[in-house]
Structures are given as C-alpha cells and as structure tokens.
Amino acid sequence: MVATLSFAGQDIPVGVFDSGVGGLSVLAHIRHVLPQQSLIYAADSLHAPYGSKSQAFIVDRSIQLSDFLISRGAKALVVACNTATAAAIGELRRRYAIPIIGMEPAVKPAAAATRSGVVGVLATSGTLQSAQFAALLESYGRQVRVETQACIGLVECIERGELQDAATRQLLQRYIHPLLDAGADTLVLGCTHYPFVRPLIEDIAGPDVVIIDTGAAVARQLKYRLREANLLVDSLAVESGATEFWSNADTASAQSVISLLWGASVDVMRLPD
C-alpha cells in the first residue's frame, strides 16, 4: 500500500479526477453539497476519452492522477469517471487508505422510474463493456429491458466545448432515436461528460422522457463518507472552500473550456506529465 498523508485540521482538500472535463459536472454537485470544502480537480484531457483505452492504461492513469492529488494533500478521492471507476477503483482502494468514491450508471433508479419498462443507457464503450456494468444489469435490470448505446465521438465534442453545435446535435440524434424507437422512456447518462449536453438531450428526447445522472448522488455519498471518517469541514470555521483546476490539455484551450463548463472564469494550472 502506498503511504498516505496524515491529515490534521479542517481545510484539507478533496481530490476529483476524470479522463477530461466531464467530471466538472460532478464537481459542481460537490460544491453545492459541500460549499465549505476545498476541492482540487484534475482533468486528464490529453488522454480523453478513456472509453477506447485498455484497462491497464486506465489503471495506470488513475494511479498517476491519484498520486498527484494525494501529493496536493487530498484527504479523499472522487473518481468522476464511469470508465475509470469500472477499470481502476478496486486497485485504487487497495493502494490508498483514504475514502474513495466512484461512479456507476444509474440503472437502479432508472429501473424504478421507467413506465414503459424500457431503459436506455448512453455511455462510452468502455463503460458498457465493463464487468461493473454487467453486474448492474444482473442486479437491477432483470425487471426491465435495458437498451445501450455507445456514444462514440460525443466526449470529444464536449472536450472542445461544442455544447450546442450542429455536429453535436446530429451525434445525439443518431444515438438517442434508436433508444426511443425501442420504447425507452428513461435515459441514463452513463458518462460524466454528458450532463453538459443535457439541454440537447432533453430537446431531442422530448418532455415525456426522464433523464437520470448520478452526480448529485455521488456528492451526497462523499459527504456521508467524510462525516463517517470525521473529515467534514467545520462550516463555522470556513466560509467557503477554494477550488483548484488542473489539466494536461493545451493551457489556453483548457482555460477556455473549463471556464465555459464551470460557468465562471477560472485559472487552470498545468497538470504534471
């Protein structure tokens, strides 16, 4: 097991990482639930998307990103990436003696929400092919029909900040219409990038289709785990938490896209190689 830092005091950050900028959707939920908590976000955009990468590659990147965040003092980690969670979270939990929270497609709440009995899952190919996703289907997909769609190319559009572009809409139409034609009345956003194009998804799917993602649930789970470990920030001692942004993408591009997705101008530091 890799040695971890000894944490003392309250203003200790939580580290969050993703294959790129998609995990900012989760970071926003964390900031809402834990306004006093300091946060460090690492975007591995140079290697996005993870969906087409080997498990060994994803595990290696996840370890390197975790090591970086822990070197910055992180008291807990959020793997804000469904593909990285499926591939690497077991290894991360073996290596690090701190709380580690991951992602998984929201098949369980979708199965409870559907009226037609058909759930559509939009995700990367890596997530859909994972053992974790197969286990979710085995546990929660028996009473419903689950239709899956690998959204090749969509992460790249979002990484470029193309949230309303015609090409992004065309991709989404290509991926969503077959799910609707199959009878899906509930769509699961199985990648943390996808909430950033939720307005397009809702427009294409129509008002009768329920859209589900797991960012809010992950933020609540993080708060629970921090409280359980006596690591919650004292809300009376800290007015608001700081947020650091790191990326290994071109600095100007990272600054532009992360500011767009975060909804405010932010400084983005260069993630070490």
C-alpha positions as CSV (number, residue, x, y, z in Angstrom):
1,M,0.0,0.0,0.0
2,V,1.3,3.5,-0.9
3,A,1.8,5.7,2.1
4,T,-0.8,8.5,2.5
5,L,-0.5,11.8,4.3
6,S,-1.5,12.3,7.9
7,F,-4.4,14.8,7.8
8,A,-4.9,17.4,10.5
9,G,-7.2,20.4,10.6
10,Q,-10.2,21.2,8.6
11,D,-9.2,23.0,5.4
12,I,-7.9,19.8,3.6
13,P,-8.9,19.3,0.0
14,V,-10.9,16.6,-1.7
15,G,-9.4,15.4,-5.0
16,V,-11.6,14.8,-8.0
17,F,-10.4,13.5,-11.4
18,D,-11.8,12.5,-14.7
19,S,-10.5,11.5,-18.2
20,G,-11.2,15.1,-19.1
21,V,-13.6,17.9,-18.3
22,G,-16.7,15.8,-17.8
23,G,-16.1,15.4,-14.1
24,L,-16.8,19.1,-13.7
25,S,-20.5,18.1,-13.7
26,V,-19.8,16.1,-10.6
27,L,-17.6,18.8,-9.1
28,A,-20.5,21.2,-9.4
29,H,-22.7,18.9,-7.3
30,I,-20.0,18.5,-4.7
31,R,-19.5,22.3,-4.5
32,H,-23.3,22.6,-3.9
33,V,-23.5,20.0,-1.2
34,L,-20.1,20.9,0.4
35,P,-19.7,24.7,-0.1
36,Q,-17.0,25.0,2.6
37,Q,-14.9,22.1,1.3
38,S,-11.7,22.9,-0.6
39,L,-11.5,20.9,-3.9
40,I,-8.8,20.0,-6.4
41,Y,-9.9,18.9,-9.9
42,A,-7.6,17.1,-12.3
43,A,-8.6,16.7,-16.0
44,D,-6.6,14.1,-17.9
45,S,-7.8,15.6,-21.2
46,L,-4.6,14.7,-23.0
47,H,-5.8,11.1,-22.8
48,A,-9.6,11.5,-23.2
49,P,-11.7,9.6,-23.8
50,Y,-10.9,6.6,-21.6
51,G,-13.6,4.5,-23.3
52,S,-11.4,3.2,-26.1
53,K,-8.3,2.6,-23.9
54,S,-7.2,-0.7,-22.3
55,Q,-7.9,-1.4,-18.7
56,A,-4.1,-1.4,-17.9
57,F,-3.8,2.1,-19.4
58,I,-6.8,3.4,-17.4
59,V,-5.5,1.8,-14.2
60,D,-2.1,3.4,-14.7
61,R,-3.5,6.9,-15.4
62,S,-5.9,6.6,-12.4
63,I,-2.9,5.8,-10.2
64,Q,-0.9,8.7,-11.5
65,L,-3.7,11.1,-11.1
66,S,-4.5,9.8,-7.6
67,D,-0.8,10.1,-6.6
68,F,-0.8,13.7,-7.9
69,L,-4.0,14.6,-5.9
70,I,-2.7,13.0,-2.7
71,S,0.6,14.8,-3.2
72,R,-1.5,18.0,-3.1
73,G,-2.9,16.9,0.3
74,A,-6.2,15.2,-0.8
75,K,-8.0,13.6,2.2
76,A,-10.5,11.8,-0.1
77,L,-10.8,11.0,-3.9
78,V,-13.7,11.1,-6.2
79,V,-13.2,9.1,-9.4
80,A,-15.6,11.3,-11.5
81,C,-15.5,8.9,-14.5
82,N,-17.6,5.8,-15.1
83,T,-15.0,4.1,-17.2
84,A,-12.1,4.8,-14.7
85,T,-14.4,3.6,-11.8
86,A,-15.1,0.3,-13.6
87,A,-11.5,-0.3,-14.5
88,A,-9.5,1.0,-11.6
89,I,-11.4,1.7,-8.4
90,G,-10.6,-1.7,-6.9
91,E,-6.9,-1.1,-7.3
92,L,-7.2,2.5,-6.0
93,R,-8.9,1.3,-2.9
94,R,-6.2,-1.3,-2.3
95,R,-3.5,1.3,-2.7
96,Y,-4.8,4.2,-0.7
97,A,-6.1,4.4,2.9
98,I,-8.5,7.3,2.3
99,P,-12.2,7.4,1.3
100,I,-12.6,6.8,-2.5
101,I,-15.9,7.4,-4.2
102,G,-16.6,6.3,-7.7
103,M,-19.3,6.5,-10.4
104,E,-21.7,4.0,-11.9
105,P,-24.5,4.3,-14.4
106,A,-27.8,4.9,-12.6
107,V,-29.5,1.6,-13.7
108,K,-31.2,1.1,-10.4
109,P,-33.1,4.4,-10.2
110,A,-33.9,4.2,-13.9
111,A,-35.4,0.8,-13.4
112,A,-37.6,2.3,-10.7
113,A,-38.5,5.3,-12.8
114,T,-39.5,3.7,-16.1
115,R,-43.1,3.4,-17.0
116,S,-42.7,1.6,-20.3
117,G,-40.3,-1.0,-18.8
118,V,-37.5,0.1,-21.2
119,V,-34.4,2.0,-20.1
120,G,-31.9,3.5,-22.4
121,V,-28.2,3.9,-21.4
122,L,-25.9,6.4,-23.1
123,A,-22.3,5.7,-22.2
124,T,-18.8,5.1,-23.5
125,S,-17.9,1.7,-25.0
126,G,-15.5,1.1,-22.1
127,T,-18.3,1.5,-19.5
128,L,-20.8,-0.7,-21.4
129,Q,-18.2,-3.5,-21.8
130,S,-17.1,-3.5,-18.2
131,A,-17.8,-6.2,-15.6
132,Q,-19.2,-3.5,-13.3
133,F,-21.9,-2.6,-15.8
134,A,-22.7,-6.3,-16.4
135,A,-23.2,-6.7,-12.6
136,L,-25.5,-3.7,-12.6
137,L,-27.7,-5.3,-15.3
138,E,-27.7,-8.5,-13.4
139,S,-28.8,-6.8,-10.1
140,Y,-31.2,-4.2,-11.3
141,G,-32.0,-4.9,-15.0
142,R,-34.0,-8.1,-14.6
143,Q,-37.4,-6.5,-14.4
144,V,-36.8,-4.1,-17.3
145,R,-35.3,-4.1,-20.7
146,V,-32.1,-2.1,-20.9
147,E,-31.1,-0.8,-24.3
148,T,-27.5,0.5,-24.5
149,Q,-25.8,3.0,-26.8
150,A,-22.1,3.7,-27.1
151,C,-21.8,7.4,-27.9
152,I,-18.6,7.4,-29.9
153,G,-17.3,10.9,-30.5
154,L,-19.5,12.7,-28.0
155,V,-16.9,13.1,-25.3
156,E,-14.6,14.7,-27.9
157,C,-17.3,17.3,-28.8
158,I,-17.7,18.2,-25.1
159,E,-13.9,18.4,-24.6
160,R,-13.9,21.0,-27.3
161,G,-16.7,22.9,-25.7
162,E,-19.1,22.2,-28.6
163,L,-22.2,22.0,-26.4
164,Q,-24.8,23.4,-28.9
165,D,-23.1,22.8,-32.2
166,A,-25.0,21.2,-35.1
167,A,-22.5,18.3,-35.2
168,T,-23.1,17.5,-31.5
169,R,-26.9,17.6,-32.1
170,Q,-26.5,15.2,-35.0
171,L,-24.5,12.8,-33.0
172,L,-27.0,12.8,-30.2
173,Q,-29.9,12.3,-32.6
174,R,-28.1,9.3,-34.0
175,Y,-27.7,7.8,-30.6
176,I,-31.0,8.7,-28.9
177,H,-33.5,8.0,-31.6
178,P,-32.9,4.2,-31.6
179,L,-33.4,4.1,-27.9
180,L,-36.7,6.0,-28.2
181,D,-37.7,3.7,-31.1
182,A,-37.1,0.8,-28.8
183,G,-39.6,2.2,-26.3
184,A,-37.2,3.8,-23.8
185,D,-38.9,6.4,-21.6
186,T,-36.0,6.8,-19.3
187,L,-32.4,7.7,-20.4
188,V,-29.3,7.2,-18.2
189,L,-26.4,9.5,-18.7
190,G,-23.6,6.9,-18.2
191,C,-20.7,9.3,-18.6
192,T,-19.9,12.4,-16.6
193,H,-19.4,14.5,-19.8
194,Y,-23.0,14.0,-20.9
195,P,-24.8,16.3,-18.4
196,F,-23.2,19.2,-20.2
197,V,-25.3,18.4,-23.3
198,R,-28.4,17.6,-21.3
199,P,-30.4,20.5,-22.8
200,L,-29.8,19.0,-26.3
201,I,-30.7,15.5,-25.0
202,E,-33.9,16.8,-23.4
203,D,-34.8,18.6,-26.6
204,I,-34.3,15.5,-28.7
205,A,-35.9,13.1,-26.3
206,G,-38.9,15.2,-25.5
207,P,-40.7,16.2,-22.3
208,D,-42.0,12.7,-21.5
209,V,-38.6,11.1,-21.2
210,V,-36.9,11.1,-17.8
211,I,-33.2,11.9,-17.8
212,I,-31.0,10.5,-15.0
213,D,-27.4,11.1,-14.0
214,T,-25.6,10.3,-10.7
215,G,-23.6,13.5,-9.9
216,A,-25.9,14.5,-7.0
217,A,-25.9,11.0,-5.5
218,V,-22.1,10.9,-5.6
219,A,-21.8,14.3,-3.9
220,R,-24.2,13.0,-1.1
221,Q,-22.1,9.8,-0.8
222,L,-18.9,11.9,-0.5
223,K,-20.5,14.0,2.3
224,Y,-21.5,10.8,4.1
225,R,-18.1,9.2,3.8
226,L,-16.3,12.4,5.0
227,R,-18.7,12.6,8.0
228,E,-18.1,8.9,8.8
229,A,-14.3,9.5,8.7
230,N,-14.6,12.7,10.8
231,L,-13.2,14.7,7.9
232,L,-16.0,17.1,7.2
233,V,-15.1,20.8,7.2
234,D,-16.3,22.8,10.2
235,S,-18.8,25.1,8.5
236,L,-18.4,27.7,11.2
237,A,-14.6,27.8,10.8
238,V,-14.5,28.1,7.0
239,E,-16.7,30.5,5.0
240,S,-16.2,28.9,1.5
241,G,-13.8,26.4,0.1
242,A,-11.2,27.1,-2.6
243,T,-11.2,25.2,-5.9
244,E,-8.1,24.4,-7.9
245,F,-8.3,23.3,-11.6
246,W,-5.5,21.3,-13.3
247,S,-5.3,19.9,-16.8
248,N,-2.8,18.5,-19.2
249,A,-4.5,19.9,-22.3
250,D,-3.2,23.0,-24.0
251,T,-3.4,25.7,-21.4
252,A,-5.4,28.2,-23.4
253,S,-7.8,25.6,-24.5
254,A,-8.2,24.1,-21.0
255,Q,-8.8,27.6,-19.6
256,S,-11.5,28.3,-22.2
257,V,-13.4,25.1,-21.9
258,I,-13.2,24.7,-18.1
259,S,-14.3,28.2,-17.6
260,L,-17.2,27.6,-20.0
261,L,-18.3,24.4,-18.3
262,W,-17.8,25.8,-14.8
263,G,-19.8,28.9,-15.6
264,A,-17.1,31.3,-14.4
265,S,-13.7,32.4,-15.4
266,V,-11.1,30.2,-13.6
267,D,-7.3,29.8,-13.6
268,V,-6.2,26.4,-14.9
269,M,-2.8,25.0,-13.9
270,R,-0.7,22.6,-15.9
271,L,-1.0,19.0,-14.7
272,P,2.5,17.5,-14.5
273,D,3.4,14.8,-17.0
